[in-house]
């Protein structure tokens, strides 16, 4: 294990972005896997002498089928189109680098939860000290990992850039993200392809949460009015 980034004087309520270069061992370049561990500690402390610490782990690589080369349907006489035949595309999954790591911490982490009403989606992430103090809820957001950001790895990929993004999150956001992630796992078990699930991720990640809720609300009212109109037609 090697340390890739340390942020001192970290503010939980402030967003930040850092770009770091990660050295890849030969095992990862040879179609292996790599994971990251994120630790949150009190200021001016280390893992050895910290009064408390919380951690989460997540993958930095992902096995996926190498995307075929794109081709140009319309080109002038000076440009030459590049075409990939379907038979030339490798269908075996290979290790890809995830260029972004998104970390969230529950905003207002010092809020006390009712022991009998802790949200089931967040239960696994909640840590309590011996004196009953709730620690910050740390979460690695895998919904932000999109297929378009994956970089295929090979034996020459000795160094890769990783963008570390931190954003505070609300309880509602964390509950929505964890619920959707579990739903995507079930859809994959039902036979949904990664590309289809990735499109659903884009609907959640790339759309403002309030705009998404407003869309669902408008759709619900639209269905209600259609039902009432159909009911009136039947009564008539």
Secondary structure, DSSP 8 states (H G I E B T S, - for coil): -------SS--TTS-EEEEEEEE--HHHHTT---EEEEEEE-TT--TTT-S-EEEEEEESEEEEE-------SS--TTS------GGGS--SEEEEEE-EEEEEEESSTT----TT---TTTGGG--B-TTS-B---EEE-GGG--GGGEEE--TT--EEEEEEEEEEE-HHHHHHHHHHHHHHHHHHHTT--HHHHHHHHHHHHSS-HHHHHHHHHHHHHHHHHHHHHHHHHHH-
